[in-house]
Amino acid sequence: MSMADHIKPISYLKANAAKIAQELKDDGEPYFITQNGEAAMVVQSVAEYERKENTLAMLQLISQAEQDIQAGRTSPMDEALLDIRSKLGLL
């Protein structure tokens, strides 16, 4: 199904909520809901929402790591692993 097929007015959402919920589970493609002819919301499955949130969290961690490297907040790998093992009680 093309993206254009998933642009619907809010009245469609109201009348077809169960159908939309099933389609979201089946193919994961979000719906773009309009109100008065303008984009109003995006409806997506919980699984897709969680996937995107996890991706965003990972990108934020990578960005923070890059900032730490640029600021010189690093330590040798063997020291870092020793610190982690110590904190986890694995020593």
PDB file of N, CA, C and O in Angstrom:
ATOM      1  N   MET A   1       0.842  -1.170   0.000  1.00  0.00           N
ATOM      2  CA  MET A   1       0.000   0.000   0.000  1.00  0.00           C
ATOM      3  C   MET A   1       0.890   1.238   0.000  1.00  0.00           C
ATOM      4  O   MET A   1       1.883   1.290   0.726  1.00  0.00           O
ATOM      5  N   SER A   2       0.545   2.214  -0.796  1.00  0.00           N
ATOM      6  CA  SER A   2       1.355   3.422  -0.874  1.00  0.00           C
ATOM      7  C   SER A   2       1.035   4.359   0.283  1.00  0.00           C
ATOM      8  O   SER A   2      -0.001   4.237   0.936  1.00  0.00           O
ATOM      9  N   MET A   3       1.949   5.296   0.523  1.00  0.00           N
ATOM     10  CA  MET A   3       1.752   6.261   1.596  1.00  0.00           C
ATOM     11  C   MET A   3       0.477   7.069   1.373  1.00  0.00           C
ATOM     12  O   MET A   3      -0.228   7.393   2.329  1.00  0.00           O
ATOM     13  N   ALA A   4       0.180   7.393   0.129  1.00  0.00           N
ATOM     14  CA  ALA A   4      -1.023   8.169  -0.180  1.00  0.00           C
ATOM     15  C   ALA A   4      -2.283   7.439   0.262  1.00  0.00           C
ATOM     16  O   ALA A   4      -3.276   8.079   0.607  1.00  0.00           O
ATOM     17  N   ASP A   5      -2.259   6.123   0.257  1.00  0.00           N
ATOM     18  CA  ASP A   5      -3.410   5.334   0.705  1.00  0.00           C
ATOM     19  C   ASP A   5      -3.618   5.428   2.208  1.00  0.00           C
ATOM     20  O   ASP A   5      -4.688   5.087   2.712  1.00  0.00           O
ATOM     21  N   HIS A   6      -2.605   5.887   2.920  1.00  0.00           N
ATOM     22  CA  HIS A   6      -2.678   5.978   4.378  1.00  0.00           C
ATOM     23  C   HIS A   6      -2.894   7.413   4.859  1.00  0.00           C
ATOM     24  O   HIS A   6      -2.692   7.698   6.040  1.00  0.00           O
ATOM     25  N   ILE A   7      -3.294   8.307   3.980  1.00  0.00           N
ATOM     26  CA  ILE A   7      -3.671   9.666   4.366  1.00  0.00           C
ATOM     27  C   ILE A   7      -5.187   9.702   4.383  1.00  0.00           C
ATOM     28  O   ILE A   7      -5.837   9.574   3.345  1.00  0.00           O
ATOM     29  N   LYS A   8      -5.746   9.880   5.579  1.00  0.00           N
ATOM     30  CA  LYS A   8      -7.197   9.786   5.738  1.00  0.00           C
ATOM     31  C   LYS A   8      -7.713  10.923   6.611  1.00  0.00           C
ATOM     32  O   LYS A   8      -6.991  11.431   7.469  1.00  0.00           O
ATOM     33  N   PRO A   9      -8.960  11.317   6.390  1.00  0.00           N
ATOM     34  CA  PRO A   9      -9.562  12.325   7.273  1.00  0.00           C
ATOM     35  C   PRO A   9      -9.912  11.705   8.622  1.00  0.00           C
ATOM     36  O   PRO A   9     -10.033  10.485   8.740  1.00  0.00           O
ATOM     37  N   ILE A  10     -10.071  12.532   9.613  1.00  0.00           N
ATOM     38  CA  ILE A  10     -10.356  12.047  10.956  1.00  0.00           C
ATOM     39  C   ILE A  10     -11.658  11.254  11.000  1.00  0.00           C
ATOM     40  O   ILE A  10     -11.804  10.355  11.828  1.00  0.00           O
ATOM     41  N   SER A  11     -12.589  11.569  10.135  1.00  0.00           N
ATOM     42  CA  SER A  11     -13.852  10.819  10.098  1.00  0.00           C
ATOM     43  C   SER A  11     -13.596   9.358   9.723  1.00  0.00           C
ATOM     44  O   SER A  11     -14.282   8.464  10.217  1.00  0.00           O
ATOM     45  N   TYR A  12     -12.616   9.112   8.857  1.00  0.00           N
ATOM     46  CA  TYR A  12     -12.261   7.730   8.490  1.00  0.00           C
ATOM     47  C   TYR A  12     -11.709   6.989   9.706  1.00  0.00           C
ATOM     48  O   TYR A  12     -12.040   5.825   9.933  1.00  0.00           O
ATOM     49  N   LEU A  13     -10.871   7.664  10.482  1.00  0.00           N
ATOM     50  CA  LEU A  13     -10.325   7.065  11.695  1.00  0.00           C
ATOM     51  C   LEU A  13     -11.445   6.693  12.660  1.00  0.00           C
ATOM     52  O   LEU A  13     -11.452   5.598  13.222  1.00  0.00           O
ATOM     53  N   LYS A  14     -12.385   7.603  12.848  1.00  0.00           N
ATOM     54  CA  LYS A  14     -13.501   7.352  13.762  1.00  0.00           C
ATOM     55  C   LYS A  14     -14.340   6.156  13.307  1.00  0.00           C
ATOM     56  O   LYS A  14     -14.759   5.339  14.127  1.00  0.00           O
ATOM     57  N   ALA A  15     -14.578   6.060  12.015  1.00  0.00           N
ATOM     58  CA  ALA A  15     -15.451   5.009  11.488  1.00  0.00           C
ATOM     59  C   ALA A  15     -14.746   3.673  11.298  1.00  0.00           C
ATOM     60  O   ALA A  15     -15.404   2.637  11.198  1.00  0.00           O
ATOM     61  N   ASN A  16     -13.412   3.681  11.247  1.00  0.00           N
ATOM     62  CA  ASN A  16     -12.673   2.454  10.906  1.00  0.00           C
ATOM     63  C   ASN A  16     -11.549   2.148  11.889  1.00  0.00           C
ATOM     64  O   ASN A  16     -10.532   1.575  11.499  1.00  0.00           O
ATOM     65  N   ALA A  17     -11.711   2.512  13.137  1.00  0.00           N
ATOM     66  CA  ALA A  17     -10.635   2.353  14.116  1.00  0.00           C
ATOM     67  C   ALA A  17     -10.157   0.906  14.222  1.00  0.00           C
ATOM     68  O   ALA A  17      -8.949   0.665  14.237  1.00  0.00           O
ATOM     69  N   ALA A  18     -11.061  -0.051  14.296  1.00  0.00           N
ATOM     70  CA  ALA A  18     -10.662  -1.462  14.439  1.00  0.00           C
ATOM     71  C   ALA A  18      -9.905  -1.939  13.192  1.00  0.00           C
ATOM     72  O   ALA A  18      -8.908  -2.652  13.306  1.00  0.00           O
ATOM     73  N   LYS A  19     -10.376  -1.547  12.010  1.00  0.00           N
ATOM     74  CA  LYS A  19      -9.710  -1.929  10.760  1.00  0.00           C
ATOM     75  C   LYS A  19      -8.297  -1.333  10.712  1.00  0.00           C
ATOM     76  O   LYS A  19      -7.338  -2.012  10.342  1.00  0.00           O
ATOM     77  N   ILE A  20      -8.188  -0.068  11.087  1.00  0.00           N
ATOM     78  CA  ILE A  20      -6.879   0.587  11.087  1.00  0.00           C
ATOM     79  C   ILE A  20      -5.939  -0.090  12.074  1.00  0.00           C
ATOM     80  O   ILE A  20      -4.772  -0.324  11.760  1.00  0.00           O
ATOM     81  N   ALA A  21      -6.441  -0.405  13.267  1.00  0.00           N
ATOM     82  CA  ALA A  21      -5.615  -1.082  14.271  1.00  0.00           C
ATOM     83  C   ALA A  21      -5.074  -2.402  13.726  1.00  0.00           C
ATOM     84  O   ALA A  21      -3.904  -2.723  13.933  1.00  0.00           O
ATOM     85  N   GLN A  22      -5.908  -3.162  13.038  1.00  0.00           N
ATOM     86  CA  GLN A  22      -5.462  -4.442  12.473  1.00  0.00           C
ATOM     87  C   GLN A  22      -4.423  -4.223  11.380  1.00  0.00           C
ATOM     88  O   GLN A  22      -3.430  -4.948  11.315  1.00  0.00           O
ATOM     89  N   GLU A  23      -4.643  -3.232  10.524  1.00  0.00           N
ATOM     90  CA  GLU A  23      -3.678  -2.946   9.456  1.00  0.00           C
ATOM     91  C   GLU A  23      -2.337  -2.497  10.029  1.00  0.00           C
ATOM     92  O   GLU A  23      -1.281  -2.846   9.502  1.00  0.00           O
ATOM     93  N   LEU A  24      -2.386  -1.722  11.106  1.00  0.00           N
ATOM     94  CA  LEU A  24      -1.141  -1.296  11.741  1.00  0.00           C
ATOM     95  C   LEU A  24      -0.362  -2.493  12.269  1.00  0.00           C
ATOM     96  O   LEU A  24       0.864  -2.537  12.170  1.00  0.00           O
ATOM     97  N   LYS A  25      -1.076  -3.459  12.827  1.00  0.00           N
ATOM     98  CA  LYS A  25      -0.413  -4.677  13.314  1.00  0.00           C
ATOM     99  C   LYS A  25       0.130  -5.507  12.158  1.00  0.00           C
ATOM    100  O   LYS A  25       1.206  -6.096  12.262  1.00  0.00           O
ATOM    101  N   ASP A  26      -0.609  -5.552  11.068  1.00  0.00           N
ATOM    102  CA  ASP A  26      -0.226  -6.398   9.936  1.00  0.00           C
ATOM    103  C   ASP A  26       0.949  -5.844   9.141  1.00  0.00           C
ATOM    104  O   ASP A  26       1.906  -6.568   8.866  1.00  0.00           O
ATOM    105  N   ASP A  27       0.885  -4.567   8.770  1.00  0.00           N
ATOM    106  CA  ASP A  27       1.941  -4.056   7.890  1.00  0.00           C
ATOM    107  C   ASP A  27       2.789  -2.943   8.504  1.00  0.00           C
ATOM    108  O   ASP A  27       3.816  -2.573   7.935  1.00  0.00           O
ATOM    109  N   GLY A  28       2.387  -2.410   9.639  1.00  0.00           N
ATOM    110  CA  GLY A  28       3.197  -1.422  10.336  1.00  0.00           C
ATOM    111  C   GLY A  28       3.229  -0.041   9.725  1.00  0.00           C
ATOM    112  O   GLY A  28       3.877   0.854  10.268  1.00  0.00           O
ATOM    113  N   GLU A  29       2.545   0.158   8.604  1.00  0.00           N
ATOM    114  CA  GLU A  29       2.555   1.463   7.944  1.00  0.00           C
ATOM    115  C   GLU A  29       1.659   2.436   8.710  1.00  0.00           C
ATOM    116  O   GLU A  29       0.492   2.133   8.961  1.00  0.00           O
ATOM    117  N   PRO A  30       2.188   3.593   9.082  1.00  0.00           N
ATOM    118  CA  PRO A  30       1.383   4.543   9.847  1.00  0.00           C
ATOM    119  C   PRO A  30       0.297   5.195   8.992  1.00  0.00           C
ATOM    120  O   PRO A  30       0.375   5.215   7.764  1.00  0.00           O
ATOM    121  N   TYR A  31      -0.702   5.720   9.666  1.00  0.00           N
ATOM    122  CA  TYR A  31      -1.746   6.508   9.021  1.00  0.00           C
ATOM    123  C   TYR A  31      -1.507   7.974   9.336  1.00  0.00           C
ATOM    124  O   TYR A  31      -1.155   8.325  10.462  1.00  0.00           O
ATOM    125  N   PHE A  32      -1.698   8.825   8.340  1.00  0.00           N
ATOM    126  CA  PHE A  32      -1.606  10.265   8.505  1.00  0.00           C
ATOM    127  C   PHE A  32      -3.033  10.787   8.484  1.00  0.00           C
ATOM    128  O   PHE A  32      -3.731  10.677   7.477  1.00  0.00           O
ATOM    129  N   ILE A  33      -3.455  11.350   9.593  1.00  0.00           N
ATOM    130  CA  ILE A  33      -4.835  11.771   9.759  1.00  0.00           C
ATOM    131  C   ILE A  33      -4.932  13.287   9.570  1.00  0.00           C
ATOM    132  O   ILE A  33      -4.158  14.058  10.138  1.00  0.00           O
ATOM    133  N   THR A  34      -5.899  13.682   8.759  1.00  0.00           N
ATOM    134  CA  THR A  34      -6.121  15.107   8.517  1.00  0.00           C
ATOM    135  C   THR A  34      -7.381  15.567   9.228  1.00  0.00           C
ATOM    136  O   THR A  34      -8.296  14.787   9.491  1.00  0.00           O
ATOM    137  N   GLN A  35      -7.399  16.843   9.528  1.00  0.00           N
ATOM    138  CA  GLN A  35      -8.579  17.468  10.115  1.00  0.00           C
ATOM    139  C   GLN A  35      -8.743  18.823   9.435  1.00  0.00           C
ATOM    140  O   GLN A  35      -7.826  19.644   9.427  1.00  0.00           O
ATOM    141  N   ASN A  36      -9.900  19.038   8.880  1.00  0.00           N
ATOM    142  CA  ASN A  36     -10.165  20.257   8.109  1.00  0.00           C
ATOM    143  C   ASN A  36      -9.146  20.440   6.986  1.00  0.00           C
ATOM    144  O   ASN A  36      -8.738  21.560   6.678  1.00  0.00           O
ATOM    145  N   GLY A  37      -8.743  19.322   6.380  1.00  0.00           N
ATOM    146  CA  GLY A  37      -7.846  19.361   5.232  1.00  0.00           C
ATOM    147  C   GLY A  37      -6.372  19.536   5.547  1.00  0.00           C
ATOM    148  O   GLY A  37      -5.545  19.625   4.640  1.00  0.00           O
ATOM    149  N   GLU A  38      -6.039  19.586   6.832  1.00  0.00           N
ATOM    150  CA  GLU A  38      -4.636  19.760   7.223  1.00  0.00           C
ATOM    151  C   GLU A  38      -4.168  18.567   8.054  1.00  0.00           C
ATOM    152  O   GLU A  38      -4.956  17.941   8.763  1.00  0.00           O
ATOM    153  N   ALA A  39      -2.885  18.266   7.956  1.00  0.00           N
ATOM    154  CA  ALA A  39      -2.315  17.177   8.751  1.00  0.00           C
ATOM    155  C   ALA A  39      -2.550  17.455  10.229  1.00  0.00           C
ATOM    156  O   ALA A  39      -2.287  18.558  10.710  1.00  0.00           O
ATOM    157  N   ALA A  40      -3.051  16.445  10.954  1.00  0.00           N
ATOM    158  CA  ALA A  40      -3.361  16.627  12.374  1.00  0.00           C
ATOM    159  C   ALA A  40      -2.615  15.647  13.262  1.00  0.00           C
ATOM    160  O   ALA A  40      -2.223  15.995  14.376  1.00  0.00           O
ATOM    161  N   MET A  41      -2.413  14.418  12.779  1.00  0.00           N
ATOM    162  CA  MET A  41      -1.753  13.415  13.613  1.00  0.00           C
ATOM    163  C   MET A  41      -1.260  12.247  12.776  1.00  0.00           C
ATOM    164  O   MET A  41      -1.638  12.066  11.619  1.00  0.00           O
ATOM    165  N   VAL A  42      -0.401  11.467  13.412  1.00  0.00           N
ATOM    166  CA  VAL A  42       0.071  10.216  12.830  1.00  0.00           C
ATOM    167  C   VAL A  42      -0.349   9.110  13.784  1.00  0.00           C
ATOM    168  O   VAL A  42      -0.137   9.205  14.993  1.00  0.00           O
ATOM    169  N   VAL A  43      -0.942   8.067  13.234  1.00  0.00           N
ATOM    170  CA  VAL A  43      -1.347   6.908  14.028  1.00  0.00           C
ATOM    171  C   VAL A  43      -0.463   5.748  13.602  1.00  0.00           C
ATOM    172  O   VAL A  43      -0.387   5.407  12.422  1.00  0.00           O
ATOM    173  N   GLN A  44       0.207   5.144  14.586  1.00  0.00           N
ATOM    174  CA  GLN A  44       1.104   4.034  14.271  1.00  0.00           C
ATOM    175  C   GLN A  44       0.952   2.941  15.316  1.00  0.00           C
ATOM    176  O   GLN A  44       0.394   3.165  16.390  1.00  0.00           O
ATOM    177  N   SER A  45       1.447   1.769  14.993  1.00  0.00           N
ATOM    178  CA  SER A  45       1.369   0.644  15.923  1.00  0.00           C
ATOM    179  C   SER A  45       2.308   0.870  17.098  1.00  0.00           C
ATOM    180  O   SER A  45       3.278   1.621  17.006  1.00  0.00           O
ATOM    181  N   VAL A  46       2.000   0.208  18.195  1.00  0.00           N
ATOM    182  CA  VAL A  46       2.859   0.294  19.372  1.00  0.00           C
ATOM    183  C   VAL A  46       4.242  -0.271  19.044  1.00  0.00           C
ATOM    184  O   VAL A  46       5.256   0.285  19.466  1.00  0.00           O
ATOM    185  N   ALA A  47       4.282  -1.353  18.306  1.00  0.00           N
ATOM    186  CA  ALA A  47       5.568  -1.974  17.947  1.00  0.00           C
ATOM    187  C   ALA A  47       6.436  -1.000  17.148  1.00  0.00           C
ATOM    188  O   ALA A  47       7.635  -0.882  17.399  1.00  0.00           O
ATOM    189  N   GLU A  48       5.831  -0.311  16.194  1.00  0.00           N
ATOM    190  CA  GLU A  48       6.596   0.649  15.384  1.00  0.00           C
ATOM    191  C   GLU A  48       7.030   1.842  16.228  1.00  0.00           C
ATOM    192  O   GLU A  48       8.145   2.340  16.077  1.00  0.00           O
ATOM    193  N   TYR A  49       6.155   2.298  17.111  1.00  0.00           N
ATOM    194  CA  TYR A  49       6.502   3.406  18.003  1.00  0.00           C
ATOM    195  C   TYR A  49       7.698   3.023  18.881  1.00  0.00           C
ATOM    196  O   TYR A  49       8.642   3.801  19.021  1.00  0.00           O
ATOM    197  N   GLU A  50       7.654   1.827  19.469  1.00  0.00           N
ATOM    198  CA  GLU A  50       8.756   1.381  20.322  1.00  0.00           C
ATOM    199  C   GLU A  50      10.050   1.247  19.530  1.00  0.00           C
ATOM    200  O   GLU A  50      11.121   1.598  20.024  1.00  0.00           O
ATOM    201  N   ARG A  51       9.954   0.740  18.300  1.00  0.00           N
ATOM    202  CA  ARG A  51      11.143   0.598  17.462  1.00  0.00           C
ATOM    203  C   ARG A  51      11.777   1.967  17.200  1.00  0.00           C
ATOM    204  O   ARG A  51      12.994   2.123  17.290  1.00  0.00           O
ATOM    205  N   LYS A  52      10.950   2.941  16.879  1.00  0.00           N
ATOM    206  CA  LYS A  52      11.473   4.280  16.605  1.00  0.00           C
ATOM    207  C   LYS A  52      12.037   4.928  17.868  1.00  0.00           C
ATOM    208  O   LYS A  52      13.055   5.616  17.803  1.00  0.00           O
ATOM    209  N   GLU A  53      11.393   4.718  19.008  1.00  0.00           N
ATOM    210  CA  GLU A  53      11.902   5.255  20.269  1.00  0.00           C
ATOM    211  C   GLU A  53      13.256   4.628  20.615  1.00  0.00           C
ATOM    212  O   GLU A  53      14.164   5.319  21.076  1.00  0.00           O
ATOM    213  N   ASN A  54      13.384   3.326  20.393  1.00  0.00           N
ATOM    214  CA  ASN A  54      14.661   2.651  20.649  1.00  0.00           C
ATOM    215  C   ASN A  54      15.752   3.164  19.723  1.00  0.00           C
ATOM    216  O   ASN A  54      16.894   3.350  20.143  1.00  0.00           O
ATOM    217  N   THR A  55      15.402   3.393  18.469  1.00  0.00           N
ATOM    218  CA  THR A  55      16.363   3.947  17.514  1.00  0.00           C
ATOM    219  C   THR A  55      16.800   5.339  17.943  1.00  0.00           C
ATOM    220  O   THR A  55      17.986   5.663  17.896  1.00  0.00           O
ATOM    221  N   LEU A  56      15.853   6.155  18.357  1.00  0.00           N
ATOM    222  CA  LEU A  56      16.173   7.502  18.814  1.00  0.00           C
ATOM    223  C   LEU A  56      17.076   7.461  20.045  1.00  0.00           C
ATOM    224  O   LEU A  56      18.035   8.228  20.137  1.00  0.00           O
ATOM    225  N   ALA A  57      16.777   6.578  20.983  1.00  0.00           N
ATOM    226  CA  ALA A  57      17.609   6.458  22.190  1.00  0.00           C
ATOM    227  C   ALA A  57      19.034   6.049  21.821  1.00  0.00           C
ATOM    228  O   ALA A  57      19.992   6.575  22.388  1.00  0.00           O
ATOM    229  N   MET A  58      19.182   5.126  20.889  1.00  0.00           N
ATOM    230  CA  MET A  58      20.507   4.687  20.463  1.00  0.00           C
ATOM    231  C   MET A  58      21.264   5.824  19.791  1.00  0.00           C
ATOM    232  O   MET A  58      22.458   6.003  20.033  1.00  0.00           O
ATOM    233  N   LEU A  59      20.583   6.589  18.953  1.00  0.00           N
ATOM    234  CA  LEU A  59      21.229   7.728  18.302  1.00  0.00           C
ATOM    235  C   LEU A  59      21.671   8.774  19.321  1.00  0.00           C
ATOM    236  O   LEU A  59      22.720   9.398  19.159  1.00  0.00           O
ATOM    237  N   GLN A  60      20.877   8.966  20.363  1.00  0.00           N
ATOM    238  CA  GLN A  60      21.258   9.909  21.418  1.00  0.00           C
ATOM    239  C   GLN A  60      22.493   9.414  22.173  1.00  0.00           C
ATOM    240  O   GLN A  60      23.369  10.205  22.518  1.00  0.00           O
ATOM    241  N   LEU A  61      22.560   8.109  22.426  1.00  0.00           N
ATOM    242  CA  LEU A  61      23.738   7.543  23.083  1.00  0.00           C
ATOM    243  C   LEU A  61      24.981   7.715  22.218  1.00  0.00           C
ATOM    244  O   LEU A  61      26.053   8.045  22.725  1.00  0.00           O
ATOM    245  N   ILE A  62      24.841   7.494  20.929  1.00  0.00           N
ATOM    246  CA  ILE A  62      25.969   7.663  20.012  1.00  0.00           C
ATOM    247  C   ILE A  62      26.418   9.121  20.004  1.00  0.00           C
ATOM    248  O   ILE A  62      27.616   9.404  20.036  1.00  0.00           O
ATOM    249  N   SER A  63      25.469  10.037  19.961  1.00  0.00           N
ATOM    250  CA  SER A  63      25.803  11.458  19.976  1.00  0.00           C
ATOM    251  C   SER A  63      26.533  11.836  21.262  1.00  0.00           C
ATOM    252  O   SER A  63      27.513  12.580  21.225  1.00  0.00           O
ATOM    253  N   GLN A  64      26.061  11.327  22.392  1.00  0.00           N
ATOM    254  CA  GLN A  64      26.716  11.612  23.671  1.00  0.00           C
ATOM    255  C   GLN A  64      28.128  11.027  23.687  1.00  0.00           C
ATOM    256  O   GLN A  64      29.060  11.657  24.188  1.00  0.00           O
ATOM    257  N   ALA A  65      28.281   9.835  23.145  1.00  0.00           N
ATOM    258  CA  ALA A  65      29.607   9.210  23.091  1.00  0.00           C
ATOM    259  C   ALA A  65      30.561  10.029  22.236  1.00  0.00           C
ATOM    260  O   ALA A  65      31.724  10.209  22.597  1.00  0.00           O
ATOM    261  N   GLU A  66      30.073  10.526  21.104  1.00  0.00           N
ATOM    262  CA  GLU A  66      30.918  11.357  20.246  1.00  0.00           C
ATOM    263  C   GLU A  66      31.330  12.643  20.965  1.00  0.00           C
ATOM    264  O   GLU A  66      32.468  13.094  20.833  1.00  0.00           O
ATOM    265  N   GLN A  67      30.411  13.225  21.718  1.00  0.00           N
ATOM    266  CA  GLN A  67      30.735  14.430  22.493  1.00  0.00           C
ATOM    267  C   GLN A  67      31.775  14.114  23.568  1.00  0.00           C
ATOM    268  O   GLN A  67      32.693  14.902  23.794  1.00  0.00           O
ATOM    269  N   ASP A  68      31.635  12.967  24.230  1.00  0.00           N
ATOM    270  CA  ASP A  68      32.608  12.563  25.242  1.00  0.00           C
ATOM    271  C   ASP A  68      33.995  12.378  24.630  1.00  0.00           C
ATOM    272  O   ASP A  68      34.995  12.782  25.224  1.00  0.00           O
ATOM    273  N   ILE A  69      34.057  11.775  23.456  1.00  0.00           N
ATOM    274  CA  ILE A  69      35.342  11.569  22.783  1.00  0.00           C
ATOM    275  C   ILE A  69      35.983  12.908  22.448  1.00  0.00           C
ATOM    276  O   ILE A  69      37.171  13.114  22.694  1.00  0.00           O
ATOM    277  N   GLN A  70      35.190  13.816  21.887  1.00  0.00           N
ATOM    278  CA  GLN A  70      35.721  15.136  21.525  1.00  0.00           C
ATOM    279  C   GLN A  70      36.194  15.912  22.749  1.00  0.00           C
ATOM    280  O   GLN A  70      37.139  16.697  22.663  1.00  0.00           O
ATOM    281  N   ALA A  71      35.542  15.695  23.886  1.00  0.00           N
ATOM    282  CA  ALA A  71      35.912  16.409  25.114  1.00  0.00           C
ATOM    283  C   ALA A  71      37.019  15.690  25.880  1.00  0.00           C
ATOM    284  O   ALA A  71      37.466  16.164  26.924  1.00  0.00           O
ATOM    285  N   GLY A  72      37.460  14.544  25.359  1.00  0.00           N
ATOM    286  CA  GLY A  72      38.538  13.816  26.012  1.00  0.00           C
ATOM    287  C   GLY A  72      38.098  12.988  27.215  1.00  0.00           C
ATOM    288  O   GLY A  72      38.931  12.558  28.012  1.00  0.00           O
ATOM    289  N   ARG A  73      36.805  12.765  27.348  1.00  0.00           N
ATOM    290  CA  ARG A  73      36.291  11.958  28.461  1.00  0.00           C
ATOM    291  C   ARG A  73      36.279  10.485  28.045  1.00  0.00           C
ATOM    292  O   ARG A  73      35.227   9.889  27.814  1.00  0.00           O
ATOM    293  N   THR A  74      37.474   9.929  27.959  1.00  0.00           N
ATOM    294  CA  THR A  74      37.627   8.532  27.544  1.00  0.00           C
ATOM    295  C   THR A  74      38.583   7.837  28.504  1.00  0.00           C
ATOM    296  O   THR A  74      39.285   8.479  29.285  1.00  0.00           O
ATOM    297  N   SER A  75      38.591   6.526  28.426  1.00  0.00           N
ATOM    298  CA  SER A  75      39.564   5.741  29.186  1.00  0.00           C
ATOM    299  C   SER A  75      39.904   4.500  28.368  1.00  0.00           C
ATOM    300  O   SER A  75      39.118   4.082  27.517  1.00  0.00           O
ATOM    301  N   PRO A  76      41.060   3.914  28.619  1.00  0.00           N
ATOM    302  CA  PRO A  76      41.444   2.710  27.872  1.00  0.00           C
ATOM    303  C   PRO A  76      40.416   1.591  28.094  1.00  0.00           C
ATOM    304  O   PRO A  76      39.806   1.493  29.159  1.00  0.00           O
ATOM    305  N   MET A  77      40.241   0.760  27.075  1.00  0.00           N
ATOM    306  CA  MET A  77      39.232  -0.288  27.122  1.00  0.00           C
ATOM    307  C   MET A  77      39.412  -1.215  28.313  1.00  0.00           C
ATOM    308  O   MET A  77      38.430  -1.555  28.973  1.00  0.00           O
ATOM    309  N   ASP A  78      40.638  -1.633  28.608  1.00  0.00           N
ATOM    310  CA  ASP A  78      40.838  -2.570  29.711  1.00  0.00           C
ATOM    311  C   ASP A  78      40.420  -1.950  31.042  1.00  0.00           C
ATOM    312  O   ASP A  78      39.883  -2.648  31.902  1.00  0.00           O
ATOM    313  N   GLU A  79      40.658  -0.647  31.226  1.00  0.00           N
ATOM    314  CA  GLU A  79      40.224   0.023  32.449  1.00  0.00           C
ATOM    315  C   GLU A  79      38.697   0.125  32.499  1.00  0.00           C
ATOM    316  O   GLU A  79      38.089  -0.080  33.550  1.00  0.00           O
ATOM    317  N   ALA A  80      38.097   0.437  31.379  1.00  0.00           N
ATOM    318  CA  ALA A  80      36.641   0.566  31.324  1.00  0.00           C
ATOM    319  C   ALA A  80      35.972  -0.773  31.626  1.00  0.00           C
ATOM    320  O   ALA A  80      35.001  -0.825  32.381  1.00  0.00           O
ATOM    321  N   LEU A  81      36.488  -1.857  31.041  1.00  0.00           N
ATOM    322  CA  LEU A  81      35.923  -3.184  31.299  1.00  0.00           C
ATOM    323  C   LEU A  81      36.102  -3.600  32.758  1.00  0.00           C
ATOM    324  O   LEU A  81      35.200  -4.194  33.349  1.00  0.00           O
ATOM    325  N   LEU A  82      37.239  -3.298  33.330  1.00  0.00           N
ATOM    326  CA  LEU A  82      37.490  -3.596  34.736  1.00  0.00           C
ATOM    327  C   LEU A  82      36.493  -2.840  35.620  1.00  0.00           C
ATOM    328  O   LEU A  82      35.959  -3.398  36.579  1.00  0.00           O
ATOM    329  N   ASP A  83      36.248  -1.578  35.294  1.00  0.00           N
ATOM    330  CA  ASP A  83      35.295  -0.767  36.050  1.00  0.00           C
ATOM    331  C   ASP A  83      33.881  -1.340  35.940  1.00  0.00           C
ATOM    332  O   ASP A  83      33.159  -1.409  36.935  1.00  0.00           O
ATOM    333  N   ILE A  84      33.494  -1.744  34.755  1.00  0.00           N
ATOM    334  CA  ILE A  84      32.158  -2.326  34.541  1.00  0.00           C
ATOM    335  C   ILE A  84      32.027  -3.632  35.317  1.00  0.00           C
ATOM    336  O   ILE A  84      31.023  -3.850  35.995  1.00  0.00           O
ATOM    337  N   ARG A  85      33.013  -4.488  35.226  1.00  0.00           N
ATOM    338  CA  ARG A  85      32.972  -5.775  35.951  1.00  0.00           C
ATOM    339  C   ARG A  85      32.887  -5.545  37.465  1.00  0.00           C
ATOM    340  O   ARG A  85      32.175  -6.255  38.175  1.00  0.00           O
ATOM    341  N   SER A  86      33.611  -4.561  37.930  1.00  0.00           N
ATOM    342  CA  SER A  86      33.587  -4.231  39.352  1.00  0.00           C
ATOM    343  C   SER A  86      32.200  -3.768  39.767  1.00  0.00           C
ATOM    344  O   SER A  86      31.686  -4.208  40.796  1.00  0.00           O
ATOM    345  N   LYS A  87      31.586  -2.886  38.984  1.00  0.00           N
ATOM    346  CA  LYS A  87      30.250  -2.387  39.296  1.00  0.00           C
ATOM    347  C   LYS A  87      29.194  -3.476  39.239  1.00  0.00           C
ATOM    348  O   LYS A  87      28.194  -3.410  39.954  1.00  0.00           O
ATOM    349  N   LEU A  88      29.405  -4.476  38.396  1.00  0.00           N
ATOM    350  CA  LEU A  88      28.454  -5.578  38.281  1.00  0.00           C
ATOM    351  C   LEU A  88      28.757  -6.702  39.281  1.00  0.00           C
ATOM    352  O   LEU A  88      28.029  -7.693  39.339  1.00  0.00           O
ATOM    353  N   GLY A  89      29.801  -6.551  40.046  1.00  0.00           N
ATOM    354  CA  GLY A  89      30.178  -7.582  41.022  1.00  0.00           C
ATOM    355  C   GLY A  89      30.716  -8.837  40.380  1.00  0.00           C
ATOM    356  O   GLY A  89      30.527  -9.934  40.905  1.00  0.00           O
ATOM    357  N   LEU A  90      31.378  -8.694  39.261  1.00  0.00           N
ATOM    358  CA  LEU A  90      31.904  -9.852  38.525  1.00  0.00           C
ATOM    359  C   LEU A  90      33.385 -10.091  38.780  1.00  0.00           C
ATOM    360  O   LEU A  90      34.007 -10.904  38.097  1.00  0.00           O
ATOM    361  N   LEU A  91      33.946  -9.407  39.734  1.00  0.00           N
ATOM    362  CA  LEU A  91      35.382  -9.587  40.038  1.00  0.00           C
ATOM    363  C   LEU A  91      35.565 -10.475  41.229  1.00  0.00           C
ATOM    364  O   LEU A  91      36.698 -10.740  41.633  1.00  0.00           O
TER     365      LEU A  91
END
